[in-house]
Amino acid sequence: MPIDTKQLNELLYQALETEIGGQAVYAKAIECAENEEVREEWQKYLRETEGHERILREAFSRIGLDPEIETPGREVVRSKGEALVAAMDSALDGAGPRAAQLVAAESIVEAETKDHQNWELIGLAMKSLKGETQKALMEAHEQVEDQEDEHLYHTMGWARELWLESLGLPAVLPPPEEKKEVKTAIGAARARQQRDEML
């Protein structure tokens, strides 16, 4: 079955917007971070997300997509990113530093869930493509995939452990996902199972 090119382009436009909005999410999350290790982690992810935008723009250039094209889906992605930044602003203004840090971690998990899905779909779609489009997306995917896995799974671990710490319960900081350098869902599950041994 041939791929729906219009829908593939929509996915790529949403992926680009996710990377752009992700930078704003990380910048605000860094403002919210009290834990120095998580701040450093998010600073690293911000730099990598800037790189992901550049990589996607290069792929767009190779396959003839205009990165400035607006689509309804792209507008939705942008508004969701703006809502995450607004939630962190609200937490900073009214809930205090600890709550703001938790909101920041959760906001990154939400943003990175969409980002991770975009790249997973790109990876699956490129198998049905040919020529320069396949080559450009394959090269982009190879550069980004492992970093996206790390962003999602490590931040899920940070969010869980920062919540536990806020509850006055034993927390593993940095989280097991970070210590084990997890890059897969299976690795993340194994790291969670081993957290009790790390306390």
C-alpha distance (Angstrom), angle and dihedral (degrees) to the residues before:
residue distance angle dihedral
M1 . . .
P2 3.82 . .
I3 3.78 117.3 .
D4 3.81 119.4 -106.3
T5 3.81 99.3 -112.5
K6 3.80 94.1 -165.9
Q7 3.81 90.9 55.2
L8 3.81 91.6 44.5
N9 3.80 88.7 55.0
E10 3.80 89.3 49.4
L11 3.80 89.7 53.5
L12 3.80 90.4 50.4
Y13 3.81 92.9 48.5
Q14 3.80 89.9 49.8
A15 3.80 90.2 47.6
L16 3.81 90.8 53.4
E17 3.80 91.9 47.9
T18 3.80 90.2 48.3
E19 3.81 90.4 55.5
I20 3.81 91.8 47.3
G21 3.81 93.1 47.7
G22 3.79 91.0 42.6
Q23 3.78 89.4 64.1
A24 3.80 90.9 57.9
V25 3.82 90.0 46.8
Y26 3.81 91.7 52.0
A27 3.80 93.5 45.0
K28 3.81 91.0 54.1
A29 3.82 92.6 41.7
I30 3.81 89.8 54.9
E31 3.81 88.0 55.9
C32 3.82 88.4 53.0
A33 3.81 96.7 47.5
E34 3.79 116.5 110.5
N35 3.80 96.0 168.1
E36 3.80 107.5 80.3
E37 3.82 93.9 -148.6
V38 3.80 93.6 53.7
R39 3.81 89.9 46.0
E40 3.81 90.1 54.7
E41 3.80 90.3 46.7
W42 3.81 92.1 52.0
Q43 3.81 91.5 46.5
K44 3.80 88.1 55.5
Y45 3.82 91.2 48.0
L46 3.81 90.6 49.2
R47 3.81 90.4 55.5
E48 3.80 90.5 47.3
T49 3.81 91.8 48.5
E50 3.81 89.5 52.7
G51 3.80 86.0 53.9
H52 3.80 91.3 49.7
E53 3.79 90.4 55.6
R54 3.82 90.0 51.1
I55 3.83 91.4 47.9
L56 3.81 91.6 50.8
R57 3.79 92.3 47.3
E58 3.81 89.0 52.7
A59 3.81 89.8 50.8
F60 3.81 90.0 48.8
S61 3.79 89.7 53.3
R62 3.80 91.6 50.9
I63 3.82 94.5 49.5
G64 3.81 97.3 39.2
L65 3.81 101.6 -109.2
D66 3.81 120.0 145.7
P67 3.84 106.6 -130.8
E68 3.82 90.5 -153.9
I69 3.82 95.6 61.5
E70 3.81 111.7 119.6
T71 3.80 120.9 -142.9
P72 3.81 129.9 179.2
G73 3.81 90.0 -112.8
R74 3.77 91.5 50.9
E75 3.81 90.2 52.7
V76 3.81 89.9 52.3
V77 3.82 91.4 50.8
R78 3.81 89.9 49.9
S79 3.81 93.0 50.0
K80 3.81 91.5 49.3
G81 3.80 90.5 52.1
E82 3.79 91.0 48.6
A83 3.81 89.5 50.2
L84 3.82 90.6 54.5
V85 3.80 90.7 51.5
A86 3.82 89.9 47.7
A87 3.81 90.5 51.0
M88 3.80 90.4 54.1
D89 3.81 90.8 47.2
S90 3.79 89.5 51.6
A91 3.80 91.7 49.7
L92 3.81 91.3 48.6
D93 3.81 91.0 50.3
G94 3.77 100.0 44.6
A95 3.77 116.1 9.6
G96 3.79 104.7 49.6
P97 3.79 134.9 -115.7
R98 3.80 98.8 -66.4
A99 3.80 92.9 50.9
A100 3.80 91.0 44.9
Q101 3.80 90.5 54.5
L102 3.82 90.5 51.7
V103 3.81 91.8 48.3
A104 3.80 88.7 49.0
A105 3.80 92.8 52.7
E106 3.80 91.5 47.7
S107 3.81 91.1 46.9
I108 3.78 91.1 54.0
V109 3.81 90.8 48.9
E110 3.81 89.5 53.2
A111 3.80 93.7 46.9
E112 3.80 93.4 44.0
T113 3.81 92.2 49.0
K114 3.82 89.2 62.4
D115 3.81 91.3 41.0
H116 3.80 92.4 50.2
Q117 3.80 91.2 48.6
N118 3.82 91.5 50.0
W119 3.79 91.8 55.6
E120 3.79 93.0 42.9
L121 3.81 89.3 54.0
I122 3.81 91.8 46.2
G123 3.80 88.3 52.4
L124 3.80 91.8 51.4
A125 3.81 94.8 42.5
M126 3.78 95.3 50.6
K127 3.81 89.5 64.8
S128 3.82 87.8 68.5
L129 3.81 94.5 48.2
K130 3.78 133.3 85.4
G131 3.76 139.8 -160.4
E132 3.78 125.5 9.1
T133 3.81 94.6 -15.4
Q134 3.79 91.3 57.6
K135 3.80 92.4 43.7
A136 3.82 94.4 48.1
L137 3.81 93.7 47.7
M138 3.81 92.8 43.4
E139 3.80 91.4 53.3
A140 3.81 91.7 46.8
H141 3.80 91.7 47.3
E142 3.80 92.7 50.5
Q143 3.81 90.9 53.7
V144 3.80 95.8 47.3
E145 3.82 110.4 30.5
D146 3.82 100.4 82.9
Q147 3.80 92.5 45.1
E148 3.81 91.4 51.0
D149 3.80 90.6 51.2
E150 3.79 90.3 51.2
H151 3.81 93.3 47.2
L152 3.80 92.7 54.2
Y153 3.79 102.7 38.4
H154 3.80 96.9 40.1
T155 3.80 93.5 47.6
M156 3.80 90.8 48.5
G157 3.80 86.1 56.3
W158 3.81 92.5 47.5
A159 3.82 91.2 49.6
R160 3.81 92.2 50.8
E161 3.81 95.3 46.3
L162 3.81 94.9 43.6
W163 3.82 88.5 51.7
L164 3.80 91.2 50.1
E165 3.80 90.2 49.3
S166 3.83 90.2 50.4
L167 3.81 89.2 52.1
G168 3.79 90.2 55.0
L169 3.81 91.4 -111.4
P170 3.80 126.0 130.4
A171 3.80 110.8 -80.9
V172 3.78 132.9 -169.9
L173 3.79 107.2 -134.8
P174 2.93 119.3 -148.0
P175 3.80 88.6 30.2
P176 3.81 124.1 -114.4
E177 3.82 90.3 -106.7
E178 3.80 88.2 61.1
K179 3.79 95.8 43.8
K180 3.81 91.8 48.5
E181 3.83 92.5 43.8
V182 3.82 90.6 -128.3
K183 3.80 118.3 -161.1
T184 3.83 102.3 165.1
A185 3.79 137.9 56.6
I186 3.81 89.1 -117.1
G187 3.80 90.6 51.3
A188 3.80 90.6 49.7
A189 3.81 91.1 51.2
R190 3.80 91.2 50.0
A191 3.80 91.6 48.3
R192 3.82 90.8 52.1
Q193 3.80 90.0 51.0
Q194 3.81 90.7 53.4
R195 3.81 96.6 47.9
D196 3.83 94.0 96.4
E197 3.78 89.3 60.0
M198 3.81 89.7 53.8
L199 3.81 95.6 55.5
